[in-house]
Amino acid sequence: MNSHNPIEVIKCMLKLTEAEAKVYLTLLENGELTVKEIANIVSYSRPTVQKTLKKLLERGLVARNRFLRRGGGHGYIYRAIPTDTLDNDCLKNILKR
């Protein structure tokens, strides 16, 4: 059985920082999330998550969609975009840990 840490695998394969890998893996595991939801899961501040998401967006690893809030205003929801580097079998192995 392979005991590699999924964060370390993603960091190595996609050349990401620790924060980028954690946020990316969180989105892979949970689907669509807001900045606040991601921050709660990874225990980072919201500004740190926002900066990290910006970098992942620039690299094409994350997509975002705008939504309207009930009380007015708007927010964004983010989702991971799987890459060719992490094929389906590799992703399944990482996510089942």
N, C-alpha and C positions, 0 to 999 in steps of 0.2 A: 504494500500500500504506500502511495506517495504522500508524504507528510509536509509538502511545501505549503507555506502560508500563502493564501490566495492574494493578499495585498502585495507580497514580495514578487509573486509570479507576474501580476499585472504591471507592477513597477518596471520590472525587467523587460517584459515583452513590448510594452508601449512606451518605455522610457519616460515614466511619470515620476513626479515627486510622491512622497508619502501621502500628503493631503489630496493630491489629484487622484491617486489610486484608490484611496478610501472613499472619496465622493463618487468616483466612477463605479466602483463595486457596489456601493449602496444603491445607486440608481439601477444597476443591472439586477440586483436582488429584489428591489422593491417597486420597480416600474416608475411611474410618474410621481414626482414629489416637488414640493415648494422648497425655497431656501430654508424657511423655518423648520420644516420637517427634516430636511437633510442635516441641518445644524444640530437638531435634537438627537438624531441617530448617531452621528459621528462625534458628538461632543466638541464641536468647534464653534467659534463665534459666527454670527451671521455675516459680518464683513469678510471673515476668512473664507467662508463658503462661497460668498459672492465672487471674490477674487479668483478662487479656484475654478468655479463654474465658467468664468470669463475665459480662463486659459483653456479649459476643456472645449468650450464653444469654438474658440479660435482654431483648435486642432481638429475640429469636426467629430469629436467623440461624444458630444452632448447636443441635443436639440432643445429648444424651448418654445413654448406656446403661451401666448398672452390670454388671460382670462379676466372677466369683469367680476369684481367683488360685490357681494350683496349690498353692502353699505355705501358703495360708490368706489370709484377708483379701479385700478387694475393690478394684477399680479402676474407672475410667470410660474409656469410649471415646467419642470425639466425631466428629460428622459435620456438614458444612455443610448448611444448608437453603436451596435456591435461592429467590429472591424474585421477585415480579412485576416489580420494578424491573430486575432482570437476567433478561430473558427468555431462552429457550433459544438463540436465534440469537446474542444478545450473549454469553452464557456460552461458546458454542462458539468464537467469535472470540477471546475472552480466553484460553481454555485452550489453543488451538492455537499460541500464540506460544512 
